[in-house]
Amino acid sequence: MIEALSLPLGQRRLLGVLVRRELAARHRASLLGGLWFWLAPLLALTVYAFVFGGVMAARLPGQAEETGLAGFTLVLFGGLALATFLNEVLARAPGGVLAQPNYVKKVVFPLHLLACIDVAVALVTLGASLAVIVSGTALLGSVPVTAVALPLAVAPLVPMALGLAWMVSAMGVYLRDLGSVVPPVLTALVFLAPVMYPRDAVPDGVRDWMLLNPLTVPVEQLRRVLFLGEWPDALALGLYAIVALVVYFAGFAMFRRLMKGFADVL
């Protein structure tokens, strides 16, 4: 357990170098470079406003009812930003180790950092999206004081995503079909989470089962603190944090165990 916490922290300098390299590589040949980290959320926000607000005339409770299309779009985009973060991490996980055979066979490299790099890069995108959402909320009126708890509301999703990424990336070395299975599963997670609709709109028999979705609690807590002006649900967030830590440690243990056979498979 201590090793699972100390290894990423002990390699933080190397992790920082690799994350900066990955961020630079993503937009190296583009004209606007790093500005795309801010422009991409703005463009996505515009598309969501047109499709879900203008065409589908959808609505969510809370701020969306008071501020119309603009408020609805921000509420929707908040949930989609968290879904995009998890999808970005897990979509890359099945091929994370497979794409770096030299790290496995020829170079002494802490392979657990590969998933950490993906999580850190996805966090940069998530941070830009949340900044756009907070700015938009401020333009519509005022940001509630409960918004200071926004980092607390979404933080447990990080160890959850990292633990799942370790599991998927380790299994992906042995099960090559996993790369084809993960995308539809991720799509299902988005539609089975209260991203585009409130959980109250779901029948009672299904509502509680949605809590098994790793996106449900973070999405609901984000909306509480940022749009409804309520403090996080301590019980729900605390239980989710405990489960996230269990997934984190289990993922690290699975990766360490399966890592011993990577060289033989590759």
C-alpha positions, -999 to +999 in steps of 0.1 A: +000+000+000+028+024+009+046+014-023+016+023-044+017+058-030+054+063-028+064+052-063+045+078-083+056+105-059+092+093-059+092+095-097+075+129-099+105+146-116+106+121-143+068+122-145+068+159-149+093+157-178+073+131-196+040+149-191+055+182-205+069+162-235+035+146-242+017+179-239+041+196-263+039+166-288+001+168-290+000+202-307+036+205-319+027+209-356-005+230-350-006+267-357-021+277-323-001+252-302-011+251-266-040+274-271-060+244-283-062+233-246-085+263-242-101+265-276-111+228-277-134+232-246-149+264-260-156+248-294-171+217-276-193+240-255-206+257-286-215+224-303-233+211-272-253+243-269-265+240-304-272+203-305-286+196-270-300+230-262-310+244-296-320+213-315-331+189-287-343+216-264-332+195-235-331+208-199-315+198-166-325+209-131-309+237-112-292+266-129-303+254-163-339+262-155-331+297-144-307+307-172-321+288-202-299+275-229-266+290-216-272+275-181-282+242-195-251+240-217-228+247-188-245+220-166-243+195-194-207+204-202-197+199-166-207+163-167-192+158-201-159+172-190-156+145-163-167+119-188-141+130-213-114+129-187-122+092-178-126+083-215-093+099-224-075+079-198-091+045-203-093+047-241-055+049-242-049+023-215-053-010-235-024+000-258-004+020-233+022-007-226+020-022-261+030+011-276+063+012-256+080-022-262+115-006-258+105+004-222+096-032-215+126-050-231+155-027-235+152+002-210+149+001-172+118+022-169+090+024-142+062+011-164+035+022-139+043+058-150+027+052-184-008+054-170+002+083-147+013+103-178-021+097-194-040+107-162-018+139-158-023+150-194-061+143-192-061+164-160-047+194-179-076+191-204-101+187-175-087+218-158-091+239-189-127+227-193-135+234-157-120+269-160-142+276-190-173+263-170-165+285-140-159+315-162-192+309-180-210+306-147-196+339-135-207+356-168-243+343-162-245+357-127-223+347-098-203+317-088-217+303-056-193+302-026-196+264-026-176+264-058-144+264-036-153+227-030-151+219-067-116+203-064-128+182-035-159+171-055-139+158-085-106+147-068-116+111-061-121+105-098-083+108-102-073+077-082-103+059-096-092+066-132-056+057-124-065+024-108-087+014-137-060+025-162-035+002-145-059-027-146-068-022-183-033-015-194-019-046-177-047-068-191-043-052-225-009-067-229-023-103-227-058-096-242-053-077-274-090-077-281-094-054-251-087-024-273-119-031-293-140-038-261-131-006-241-145+021-265-181+008-265-179+002-227-168+038-222-197+050-244-221+030-222-206+045-191-214+080-204-250+072-213-256+052-180-244+081-159-264+113-151-245+133-176-273+142-200-302+137-176-307+138-138-306+106-119-341+114-105-355+109-140-345+072-138-369+046-124-363+038-088-352+002-095-323+015-117-314+047-099-293+030-071-275+008-096-262+039-114-240+045-083-218+017-095-209+039-125-176+056-117-189+088-132-222+092-113-210+105-079-184+130-093-209+144-119-236+149-092-211+164-067-198+188-094-233+200-101-241+204-064-211+227-057-210+247-089-246+250-101-269+242-072-250+262-045-248+232-022-219+217-004-208+182-014-227+152+000-201+141+026-214+105+028-217+099-009-183+116-016-166+098+013-178+064+002-168+070-033-133+081-022-129+049-002-139+028-033-116+049-055-087+042-032-095+005-032-095+005-070-063+025-070-044+000-048-060-030-065-050-017-099-014-010-088-012-045-073-026-061-105-002-041-127+028-051-106+018-087-107+012-089-144+042-067-153+065-097-147+053-114-179+052-083-202+086-090-217+077-126-226+044-116-243+059-086-262 
